[in-house]
Amino acid sequence: MNRLIIQQAGPGVTVQDKGRTGYIALGLSRGGAADRLALAEGAALLRQPVGAAIEMAGFGGRFSVVEPCRIALTGAPMRASLDGVPLVWNASHLMPAGSVLDIGGASKGVYGYLTLGGGLATDPVLGGQGAHLTAGLGRALAAGDELTLSDDKGDETGLTLTPQSRWDGGTLRVLPSLQTDLYSQEERARFEASTLTRDTRGNRMGIRLMPEGEGFGLKVGQKILSEIITPGDIQIPGDGAPYILMAECQTTGGYPRIGTVIPADMPKVAQCPPGAKLRFRFVDRQEALGAEMGYRKHLAGLSRAAQPLVRDPADITNLLSYTLISGVTAGEELS
């Protein structure tokens, strides 16, 4: 069987999938890819079901394969080359046997993804293939590791997708949470009107945000009975600096939550780099459900949205509008 050989890996390179469900009561959060949209984009570019891929936090590594392999590169754009030849990001490519794939640092965003044709054949643990570092399931990949690949039923490469822009922060839609009413109407309005900066402190458990001025800590009710929490919850500890919980967050917590980022906006949270600006807007249940329906529809249409990197002229309806030849020639240059 084919194998992916890790020749070099950045400190945040792990195997990730859609995560594990059904274990919150046992103290294990879902985990899985930080940017689940990028995971789905990689699968769409290879015309295969969403499975496990290589997640790269900020920096990739050097990889090779024993046999020819299809690959897709999605998520935060990173410098990539195959045997020294630059590769287009957000696209699928053929990786010949013995060739070397180099993936460098992210030019924007945080998490990049390398998806392999056929997927990874690693044994699942508790129903998932992904590493959950907080829970001690799996570990980061390192030089010398080899991952077995499943048989690839597909053969199409050279496809590309235009990704949803999510690399520079922006506005996040938020649902009220169990402690939202502990904050006065004025404080919630101030929260919505504030621009917060993504701090350098952040990982797969959560990211810290720095307020412009005074924080959002409660004067009363700062300590609450520990209860279930979920990715997207915005916890505010005593210093008033909000934390947005991510895929590997704990399953219970005792800090108040001013709100919860809706799932459709979590890819934007995951790809928000240090120094980027974020704002929040409270929405009602109807708007949140509408956003979720739109997000799922977008995921379902990714395969249809993939287009050839090199377009067939016969498929370009406005071919005559392109400037195919420029300049003037007398026709005597070769005489």
C-alpha positions as CSV (number, residue, x, y, z in Angstrom):
1,M,0.0,0.0,0.0
2,N,1.1,3.6,-0.5
3,R,2.6,5.5,2.3
4,L,3.1,9.2,3.1
5,I,6.6,9.8,4.5
6,I,7.1,12.7,6.9
7,Q,10.6,14.0,6.2
8,Q,10.1,17.2,8.2
9,A,7.2,18.7,10.1
10,G,6.3,21.9,11.8
11,P,5.4,21.9,15.5
12,G,1.6,21.9,14.8
13,V,1.3,19.2,12.1
14,T,-1.3,16.6,13.1
15,V,-3.8,14.2,11.5
16,Q,-7.3,15.6,11.8
17,D,-10.8,14.6,10.7
18,K,-14.4,15.7,11.5
19,G,-13.9,14.8,15.2
20,R,-15.4,12.4,17.6
21,T,-19.0,12.7,18.7
22,G,-20.8,11.2,21.7
23,Y,-18.1,11.4,24.3
24,I,-18.8,14.8,25.9
25,A,-20.4,13.1,28.9
26,L,-17.2,11.2,29.4
27,G,-15.1,14.3,29.3
28,L,-13.9,14.2,25.7
29,S,-14.7,17.1,23.4
30,R,-15.2,16.7,19.7
31,G,-11.8,17.7,18.5
32,G,-11.2,17.4,14.8
33,A,-10.1,19.9,12.2
34,A,-9.9,23.5,13.4
35,D,-11.2,24.6,10.0
36,R,-13.8,22.0,9.0
37,L,-14.6,23.9,5.8
38,A,-11.1,23.5,4.6
39,L,-11.3,19.8,5.3
40,A,-14.4,19.6,3.2
41,E,-12.8,21.6,0.4
42,G,-9.9,19.2,0.2
43,A,-12.2,16.2,-0.1
44,A,-14.2,18.0,-2.8
45,L,-11.1,18.7,-4.9
46,L,-10.4,15.0,-4.9
47,R,-14.0,14.0,-5.4
48,Q,-14.0,11.8,-2.3
49,P,-15.9,11.7,1.1
50,V,-14.6,13.9,3.9
51,G,-12.1,12.0,6.0
52,A,-8.8,12.6,7.7
53,A,-6.2,15.0,6.4
54,I,-2.9,16.5,7.5
55,E,-3.6,19.8,9.5
56,M,-0.7,22.3,9.5
57,A,-0.8,25.1,12.1
58,G,1.2,28.0,10.7
59,F,3.9,25.9,9.0
60,G,3.9,22.7,6.9
61,G,6.8,20.4,6.3
62,R,8.4,18.1,3.8
63,F,6.6,15.0,2.5
64,S,7.1,12.2,0.0
65,V,5.1,9.2,-1.2
66,V,6.1,5.7,-2.1
67,E,3.7,5.4,-5.0
68,P,2.0,8.1,-7.1
69,C,-0.7,10.0,-5.1
70,R,-3.3,12.7,-5.6
71,I,-3.2,15.6,-3.2
72,A,-5.2,18.7,-2.4
73,L,-4.0,21.8,-0.7
74,T,-6.6,23.9,1.2
75,G,-7.1,26.2,4.1
76,A,-4.7,29.0,5.0
77,P,-2.5,29.6,1.8
78,M,1.0,28.3,2.3
79,R,4.1,28.3,0.1
80,A,4.1,24.9,-1.6
81,S,6.3,23.3,-4.2
82,L,6.8,19.8,-5.7
83,D,10.4,19.0,-6.5
84,G,11.0,22.7,-6.5
85,V,8.1,23.6,-8.8
86,P,5.6,25.9,-7.2
87,L,2.1,24.5,-6.7
88,V,-1.2,26.4,-6.8
89,W,-3.0,26.4,-3.4
90,N,-6.7,25.6,-3.2
91,A,-6.2,23.0,-5.9
92,S,-5.6,19.3,-6.5
93,H,-2.3,17.9,-8.0
94,L,-0.6,14.6,-8.9
95,M,2.3,13.8,-6.6
96,P,4.6,11.3,-8.4
97,A,6.3,8.5,-6.5
98,G,9.5,9.6,-4.8
99,S,8.8,13.3,-5.4
100,V,9.2,15.8,-2.6
101,L,6.4,18.1,-1.5
102,D,7.6,21.2,0.5
103,I,5.0,23.2,2.3
104,G,6.2,26.4,4.1
105,G,4.7,29.1,6.2
106,A,1.2,30.5,5.9
107,S,1.0,33.8,4.0
108,K,-2.4,34.5,5.7
109,G,-4.7,32.6,8.0
110,V,-3.5,29.9,10.4
111,Y,-4.4,26.3,9.4
112,G,-3.5,24.7,6.1
113,Y,-4.6,21.2,5.0
114,L,-3.0,18.4,2.9
115,T,-5.6,15.9,1.8
116,L,-4.5,12.6,0.3
117,G,-6.3,10.7,-2.5
118,G,-8.1,7.8,-0.9
119,G,-7.6,9.2,2.6
120,L,-5.5,7.9,5.5
121,A,-5.7,4.2,6.5
122,T,-4.7,4.9,10.2
123,D,-6.6,2.9,12.7
124,P,-9.5,4.9,14.4
125,V,-9.4,5.4,18.2
126,L,-12.9,6.0,19.8
127,G,-14.3,6.4,16.3
128,G,-11.9,9.0,15.0
129,Q,-8.5,9.2,13.3
130,G,-7.6,12.7,14.4
131,A,-5.2,13.5,17.2
132,H,-6.7,15.1,20.3
133,L,-3.6,16.5,22.0
134,T,-5.5,17.8,25.0
135,A,-6.9,14.4,25.8
136,G,-3.7,12.6,25.0
137,L,-5.0,10.8,21.9
138,G,-2.4,10.7,19.2
139,R,0.5,13.2,18.9
140,A,1.9,15.7,16.5
141,L,3.7,14.3,13.5
142,A,7.5,14.3,13.3
143,A,10.3,13.5,10.9
144,G,10.5,9.8,10.2
145,D,6.8,9.1,10.6
146,E,5.0,7.1,7.9
147,L,1.3,7.0,7.3
148,T,-0.4,4.3,5.3
149,L,-2.9,5.5,2.7
150,S,-6.1,3.9,1.6
151,D,-6.6,2.8,-2.0
152,D,-7.5,5.8,-4.2
153,K,-10.6,5.1,-6.4
154,G,-10.3,8.4,-8.2
155,D,-7.9,9.7,-10.9
156,E,-8.9,13.4,-11.5
157,T,-6.5,16.2,-10.6
158,G,-6.0,19.8,-11.7
159,L,-9.1,21.1,-10.0
160,T,-9.4,24.3,-8.1
161,L,-11.8,26.1,-5.8
162,T,-12.3,29.7,-4.8
163,P,-12.4,29.5,-1.0
164,Q,-14.6,31.6,1.2
165,S,-12.5,34.5,2.5
166,R,-11.8,34.0,6.2
167,W,-8.2,35.0,6.8
168,D,-8.4,38.4,8.3
169,G,-10.9,38.4,11.1
170,G,-14.2,40.2,10.5
171,T,-17.6,40.1,12.2
172,L,-18.8,36.9,13.9
173,R,-22.5,36.1,14.5
174,V,-23.3,35.2,18.1
175,L,-26.2,33.5,19.8
176,P,-27.1,34.4,23.4
177,S,-25.7,31.8,25.9
178,L,-26.8,30.8,29.4
179,Q,-25.0,33.7,31.1
180,T,-25.8,36.4,28.5
181,D,-28.5,37.9,30.7
182,L,-25.9,38.4,33.5
183,Y,-24.6,41.2,31.3
184,S,-26.6,44.4,31.2
185,Q,-28.0,45.7,28.0
186,E,-25.5,48.5,27.9
187,E,-22.6,46.0,28.4
188,R,-23.9,43.8,25.6
189,A,-24.2,46.8,23.3
190,R,-20.6,47.8,24.2
191,F,-19.5,44.2,23.4
192,E,-21.1,44.4,20.0
193,A,-19.6,47.9,19.3
194,S,-16.1,46.9,20.3
195,T,-13.3,45.8,18.0
196,L,-11.1,43.1,19.6
197,T,-7.7,41.9,18.6
198,R,-6.7,38.3,18.3
199,D,-3.9,37.7,20.8
200,T,-0.8,35.7,20.2
201,R,-2.1,33.2,22.9
202,G,-4.2,30.7,21.1
203,N,-4.2,27.0,20.1
204,R,-6.7,24.2,19.3
205,M,-8.3,24.7,22.7
206,G,-9.2,28.4,22.2
207,I,-8.0,31.8,21.2
208,R,-7.7,34.9,23.4
209,L,-9.0,38.3,22.4
210,M,-7.8,41.7,23.6
211,P,-10.4,44.5,24.1
212,E,-9.7,48.0,23.0
213,G,-10.2,49.4,26.5
214,E,-11.9,48.0,29.6
215,G,-12.6,44.3,29.5
216,F,-15.9,42.5,30.0
217,G,-15.6,40.8,33.3
218,L,-18.7,40.7,35.5
219,K,-18.8,42.7,38.7
220,V,-21.1,40.0,40.2
221,G,-21.6,36.4,39.0
222,Q,-18.0,36.0,37.7
223,K,-17.9,32.5,39.2
224,I,-20.7,30.1,38.1
225,L,-21.4,26.4,38.7
226,S,-19.3,24.4,36.2
227,E,-21.4,23.3,33.3
228,I,-21.2,21.9,29.8
229,I,-19.4,24.1,27.2
230,T,-18.9,23.7,23.5
231,P,-16.7,25.1,20.7
232,G,-17.8,28.6,19.8
233,D,-18.6,29.6,23.4
234,I,-17.1,33.0,24.4
235,Q,-15.8,32.6,28.0
236,I,-14.8,35.7,29.9
237,P,-12.5,35.1,32.9
238,G,-11.8,37.7,35.6
239,D,-9.4,39.8,33.6
240,G,-12.2,40.6,31.1
241,A,-10.4,39.4,28.0
242,P,-12.7,37.0,26.1
243,Y,-11.7,33.5,24.9
244,I,-13.4,31.8,22.0
245,L,-13.3,28.0,22.6
246,M,-12.1,25.8,19.8
247,A,-12.2,22.2,18.8
248,E,-10.2,20.8,21.7
249,C,-11.8,22.8,24.4
250,Q,-12.6,21.3,27.8
251,T,-16.1,19.9,28.2
252,T,-17.1,21.8,31.3
253,G,-16.2,25.3,32.6
254,G,-17.1,27.8,35.3
255,Y,-16.5,31.1,33.5
256,P,-19.5,33.1,32.3
257,R,-20.2,33.0,28.6
258,I,-21.5,36.2,27.0
259,G,-22.5,34.3,23.9
260,T,-21.6,31.5,21.4
261,V,-20.2,31.9,17.9
262,I,-22.5,30.1,15.4
263,P,-20.9,27.0,13.7
264,A,-21.0,28.6,10.3
265,D,-18.6,31.3,11.5
266,M,-16.1,29.0,13.3
267,P,-13.9,28.6,10.2
268,K,-13.3,32.4,10.4
269,V,-12.4,32.1,14.0
270,A,-9.9,29.2,13.3
271,Q,-8.2,31.1,10.5
272,C,-8.0,34.5,12.4
273,P,-4.3,35.2,12.8
274,P,-2.7,37.0,15.7
275,G,-3.2,40.8,15.4
276,A,-6.4,40.4,13.3
277,K,-9.5,42.3,14.3
278,L,-12.8,40.7,15.3
279,R,-16.3,42.1,16.1
280,F,-19.5,40.4,17.3
281,R,-23.1,40.7,16.3
282,F,-25.9,39.0,18.3
283,V,-28.4,37.1,16.2
284,D,-31.6,35.3,17.0
285,R,-32.2,31.6,16.5
286,Q,-34.0,32.0,13.2
287,E,-31.0,33.8,11.7
288,A,-28.6,31.3,13.1
289,L,-30.5,28.4,11.7
290,G,-30.7,30.2,8.3
291,A,-26.9,30.6,8.4
292,E,-26.5,26.9,9.3
293,M,-28.7,25.8,6.3
294,G,-26.7,28.1,4.0
295,Y,-23.4,26.7,5.4
296,R,-24.5,23.1,4.8
297,K,-25.7,23.9,1.3
298,H,-22.3,25.4,0.6
299,L,-20.6,22.3,1.8
300,A,-22.9,20.1,-0.3
301,G,-22.1,22.1,-3.4
302,L,-18.3,22.1,-3.1
303,S,-17.7,19.2,-5.5
304,R,-19.8,20.9,-8.2
305,A,-18.0,24.2,-7.6
306,A,-14.5,22.7,-8.3
307,Q,-13.3,23.8,-11.8
308,P,-10.3,22.8,-13.9
309,L,-7.1,24.8,-13.3
310,V,-6.5,24.9,-17.0
311,R,-9.7,25.7,-18.8
312,D,-10.6,24.0,-22.1
313,P,-11.1,26.9,-24.7
314,A,-14.2,25.1,-25.9
315,D,-15.8,25.7,-22.5
316,I,-15.1,29.4,-22.5
317,T,-18.2,31.1,-23.9
318,N,-16.6,34.6,-24.0
319,L,-13.3,33.4,-25.5
320,L,-13.2,36.3,-28.0
321,S,-13.2,38.8,-25.2
322,Y,-9.8,37.6,-24.0
323,T,-6.6,39.2,-25.3
324,L,-4.8,36.1,-26.7
325,I,-2.1,37.9,-28.7
326,S,-0.8,41.4,-27.9
327,G,1.6,43.6,-29.8
328,V,2.2,44.3,-33.4
329,T,4.3,42.3,-35.8
330,A,5.4,42.9,-39.4
331,G,5.6,39.2,-40.0
332,E,9.2,39.3,-41.1
333,E,10.9,38.4,-37.8
334,L,11.7,34.8,-38.9
335,S,12.7,35.6,-42.5
